[in-house]
Amino acid sequence: MASEKIVTLRLDGGLTVKLDKLARATRRSRSFLAAEAIRDYVALNSWQIDEIHKGLEEAERGEFATESEVKRVAKKWARRAR
């Protein structure tokens, strides 16, 4: 595929052994598993950074939760923790 690029990375021996074991168990290649892991990592961290930026934009507009809203949510989670 023309859009694919080769990336080389170094893994410690223990991780390589675990990756090989997982590759055999799932009948997938190291490359497939590494690409899947990187894809998931990038998606998660991109989402998190986008949410942080949205939060900062809301804060710059002065859009904060009221004290009563914060207390209500804290009370809800405190009940669930019991």
Distance bins in CASP14 RR format, pairs under 12 A and 6 or more apart:
PFRMAT RR
TARGET T0000
AUTHOR 0000-0000-0000
RMODE 2
METHOD distances of the structure
MODEL  1
1 35 0 0 0 0 0 1 0 0 0 0 0
4 31 0 0 0 0 0 1 0 0 0 0 0
4 35 0 0 0 0 1 0 0 0 0 0 0
5 35 0 0 0 0 0 1 0 0 0 0 0
5 38 0 0 0 0 0 1 0 0 0 0 0
6 31 0 0 0 0 1 0 0 0 0 0 0
6 34 0 0 0 0 0 1 0 0 0 0 0
6 35 0 0 0 0 0 1 0 0 0 0 0
7 31 0 0 0 0 1 0 0 0 0 0 0
7 34 0 0 0 0 1 0 0 0 0 0 0
7 35 0 0 0 0 1 0 0 0 0 0 0
7 38 0 0 0 0 1 0 0 0 0 0 0
8 31 0 0 0 0 0 1 0 0 0 0 0
8 34 0 0 0 0 0 1 0 0 0 0 0
9 15 0 0 0 0 0 1 0 0 0 0 0
9 16 0 0 0 0 0 1 0 0 0 0 0
9 19 0 0 0 0 0 1 0 0 0 0 0
9 30 0 0 0 0 0 1 0 0 0 0 0
9 31 0 0 0 0 0 1 0 0 0 0 0
9 34 1 0 0 1 0 0 0 0 0 0 0
9 35 0 0 0 0 0 1 0 0 0 0 0
9 37 0 0 0 0 0 1 0 0 0 0 0
9 38 0 0 0 0 1 0 0 0 0 0 0
10 16 0 0 0 0 1 0 0 0 0 0 0
10 34 0 0 0 0 0 1 0 0 0 0 0
11 17 0 0 0 0 1 0 0 0 0 0 0
11 18 0 0 0 0 1 0 0 0 0 0 0
11 19 1 0 0 1 0 0 0 0 0 0 0
11 20 0 0 0 0 0 1 0 0 0 0 0
11 30 0 0 0 0 1 0 0 0 0 0 0
11 33 0 0 0 0 0 1 0 0 0 0 0
11 34 0 0 0 0 1 0 0 0 0 0 0
11 37 0 0 0 0 0 1 0 0 0 0 0
12 18 0 0 0 0 1 0 0 0 0 0 0
12 19 0 0 0 0 0 1 0 0 0 0 0
13 19 0 0 0 0 1 0 0 0 0 0 0
13 20 0 0 0 0 1 0 0 0 0 0 0
14 20 0 0 0 0 1 0 0 0 0 0 0
14 21 0 0 0 0 0 1 0 0 0 0 0
15 21 0 0 0 0 0 1 0 0 0 0 0
15 22 0 0 0 0 0 1 0 0 0 0 0
15 30 0 0 0 0 0 1 0 0 0 0 0
15 33 0 0 0 0 0 1 0 0 0 0 0
15 34 0 0 0 0 0 1 0 0 0 0 0
15 37 0 0 0 0 0 1 0 0 0 0 0
16 22 0 0 0 0 0 1 0 0 0 0 0
16 23 0 0 0 0 0 1 0 0 0 0 0
16 30 0 0 0 0 1 0 0 0 0 0 0
16 33 0 0 0 0 0 1 0 0 0 0 0
16 34 0 0 0 0 0 1 0 0 0 0 0
17 23 0 0 0 0 0 1 0 0 0 0 0
17 24 0 0 0 0 0 1 0 0 0 0 0
17 30 0 0 0 0 0 1 0 0 0 0 0
18 24 0 0 0 0 0 1 0 0 0 0 0
18 25 0 0 0 0 0 1 0 0 0 0 0
18 30 0 0 0 0 0 1 0 0 0 0 0
18 33 0 0 0 0 0 1 0 0 0 0 0
18 37 0 0 0 0 0 1 0 0 0 0 0
19 25 0 0 0 0 0 1 0 0 0 0 0
19 26 0 0 0 0 0 1 0 0 0 0 0
19 28 0 0 0 0 0 1 0 0 0 0 0
19 29 0 0 0 0 0 1 0 0 0 0 0
19 30 1 0 1 0 0 0 0 0 0 0 0
19 31 0 0 0 0 0 1 0 0 0 0 0
19 32 0 0 0 0 0 1 0 0 0 0 0
19 33 1 0 0 1 0 0 0 0 0 0 0
19 34 1 0 0 1 0 0 0 0 0 0 0
19 36 0 0 0 0 0 1 0 0 0 0 0
19 37 0 0 0 0 1 0 0 0 0 0 0
20 26 0 0 0 0 0 1 0 0 0 0 0
20 28 0 0 0 0 0 1 0 0 0 0 0
20 29 0 0 0 0 0 1 0 0 0 0 0
20 30 1 0 0 1 0 0 0 0 0 0 0
20 33 0 0 0 0 1 0 0 0 0 0 0
20 34 0 0 0 0 0 1 0 0 0 0 0
21 28 0 0 0 0 0 1 0 0 0 0 0
21 30 0 0 0 0 0 1 0 0 0 0 0
21 33 0 0 0 0 0 1 0 0 0 0 0
22 28 1 0 0 1 0 0 0 0 0 0 0
22 29 0 0 0 0 0 1 0 0 0 0 0
22 30 0 0 0 0 1 0 0 0 0 0 0
22 32 0 0 0 0 0 1 0 0 0 0 0
22 33 1 0 0 1 0 0 0 0 0 0 0
22 34 0 0 0 0 0 1 0 0 0 0 0
22 36 0 0 0 0 0 1 0 0 0 0 0
22 37 0 0 0 0 0 1 0 0 0 0 0
23 29 1 0 0 1 0 0 0 0 0 0 0
23 30 1 0 1 0 0 0 0 0 0 0 0
23 31 0 0 0 0 1 0 0 0 0 0 0
23 32 1 0 0 1 0 0 0 0 0 0 0
23 33 1 0 1 0 0 0 0 0 0 0 0
23 34 0 0 0 0 1 0 0 0 0 0 0
23 36 0 0 0 0 0 1 0 0 0 0 0
23 37 0 0 0 0 0 1 0 0 0 0 0
24 30 0 0 0 0 0 1 0 0 0 0 0
24 33 0 0 0 0 0 1 0 0 0 0 0
25 33 0 0 0 0 0 1 0 0 0 0 0
26 32 0 0 0 0 1 0 0 0 0 0 0
26 33 1 0 0 1 0 0 0 0 0 0 0
26 36 0 0 0 0 1 0 0 0 0 0 0
27 33 0 0 0 0 0 1 0 0 0 0 0
28 34 0 0 0 0 1 0 0 0 0 0 0
28 35 0 0 0 0 1 0 0 0 0 0 0
28 36 0 0 0 0 1 0 0 0 0 0 0
28 37 0 0 0 0 0 1 0 0 0 0 0
29 35 0 0 0 0 1 0 0 0 0 0 0
29 36 0 0 0 0 0 1 0 0 0 0 0
30 36 0 0 0 0 0 1 0 0 0 0 0
30 37 0 0 0 0 0 1 0 0 0 0 0
31 37 0 0 0 0 0 1 0 0 0 0 0
31 38 0 0 0 0 0 1 0 0 0 0 0
32 38 0 0 0 0 0 1 0 0 0 0 0
32 39 0 0 0 0 0 1 0 0 0 0 0
33 39 0 0 0 0 0 1 0 0 0 0 0
33 40 0 0 0 0 0 1 0 0 0 0 0
34 40 0 0 0 0 0 1 0 0 0 0 0
34 41 0 0 0 0 0 1 0 0 0 0 0
35 41 0 0 0 0 0 1 0 0 0 0 0
35 42 0 0 0 0 0 1 0 0 0 0 0
36 42 0 0 0 0 0 1 0 0 0 0 0
36 43 0 0 0 0 0 1 0 0 0 0 0
37 43 0 0 0 0 0 1 0 0 0 0 0
37 44 0 0 0 0 0 1 0 0 0 0 0
38 44 0 0 0 0 0 1 0 0 0 0 0
38 45 0 0 0 0 0 1 0 0 0 0 0
38 46 0 0 0 0 0 1 0 0 0 0 0
39 45 0 0 0 0 0 1 0 0 0 0 0
39 46 0 0 0 0 0 1 0 0 0 0 0
40 46 0 0 0 0 0 1 0 0 0 0 0
40 47 0 0 0 0 0 1 0 0 0 0 0
41 47 0 0 0 0 0 1 0 0 0 0 0
41 48 0 0 0 0 0 1 0 0 0 0 0
42 48 0 0 0 0 0 1 0 0 0 0 0
42 49 0 0 0 0 0 1 0 0 0 0 0
43 49 0 0 0 0 0 1 0 0 0 0 0
43 50 0 0 0 0 0 1 0 0 0 0 0
44 50 0 0 0 0 0 1 0 0 0 0 0
44 51 0 0 0 0 0 1 0 0 0 0 0
45 51 0 0 0 0 0 1 0 0 0 0 0
45 52 0 0 0 0 0 1 0 0 0 0 0
46 52 0 0 0 0 0 1 0 0 0 0 0
46 53 0 0 0 0 0 1 0 0 0 0 0
47 53 0 0 0 0 0 1 0 0 0 0 0
47 54 0 0 0 0 0 1 0 0 0 0 0
48 54 0 0 0 0 0 1 0 0 0 0 0
48 55 0 0 0 0 0 1 0 0 0 0 0
49 55 0 0 0 0 0 1 0 0 0 0 0
49 56 0 0 0 0 0 1 0 0 0 0 0
50 56 0 0 0 0 0 1 0 0 0 0 0
50 57 0 0 0 0 0 1 0 0 0 0 0
51 57 0 0 0 0 0 1 0 0 0 0 0
51 58 0 0 0 0 0 1 0 0 0 0 0
52 58 0 0 0 0 0 1 0 0 0 0 0
52 59 0 0 0 0 0 1 0 0 0 0 0
53 59 0 0 0 0 0 1 0 0 0 0 0
53 60 0 0 0 0 0 1 0 0 0 0 0
54 60 0 0 0 0 0 1 0 0 0 0 0
54 61 0 0 0 0 0 1 0 0 0 0 0
54 63 0 0 0 0 0 1 0 0 0 0 0
55 61 0 0 0 0 1 0 0 0 0 0 0
55 62 0 0 0 0 0 1 0 0 0 0 0
55 63 0 0 0 0 1 0 0 0 0 0 0
55 64 0 0 0 0 0 1 0 0 0 0 0
55 65 0 0 0 0 0 1 0 0 0 0 0
56 62 0 0 0 0 0 1 0 0 0 0 0
56 63 0 0 0 0 0 1 0 0 0 0 0
57 63 0 0 0 0 1 0 0 0 0 0 0
58 64 1 0 0 1 0 0 0 0 0 0 0
58 65 0 0 0 0 1 0 0 0 0 0 0
59 65 0 0 0 0 0 1 0 0 0 0 0
63 69 0 0 0 0 0 1 0 0 0 0 0
64 70 0 0 0 0 1 0 0 0 0 0 0
65 71 0 0 0 0 1 0 0 0 0 0 0
65 72 0 0 0 0 1 0 0 0 0 0 0
65 73 1 0 0 1 0 0 0 0 0 0 0
65 74 0 0 0 0 0 1 0 0 0 0 0
66 72 0 0 0 0 1 0 0 0 0 0 0
66 73 0 0 0 0 0 1 0 0 0 0 0
67 73 0 0 0 0 0 1 0 0 0 0 0
67 74 0 0 0 0 0 1 0 0 0 0 0
68 74 0 0 0 0 0 1 0 0 0 0 0
68 75 0 0 0 0 0 1 0 0 0 0 0
69 75 0 0 0 0 0 1 0 0 0 0 0
69 76 0 0 0 0 0 1 0 0 0 0 0
70 76 0 0 0 0 0 1 0 0 0 0 0
70 77 0 0 0 0 0 1 0 0 0 0 0
71 77 0 0 0 0 0 1 0 0 0 0 0
71 78 0 0 0 0 0 1 0 0 0 0 0
72 78 0 0 0 0 0 1 0 0 0 0 0
72 79 0 0 0 0 0 1 0 0 0 0 0
73 79 0 0 0 0 0 1 0 0 0 0 0
73 80 0 0 0 0 0 1 0 0 0 0 0
74 80 0 0 0 0 0 1 0 0 0 0 0
74 81 0 0 0 0 0 1 0 0 0 0 0
75 81 0 0 0 0 0 1 0 0 0 0 0
75 82 0 0 0 0 0 1 0 0 0 0 0
76 82 0 0 0 0 0 1 0 0 0 0 0
END
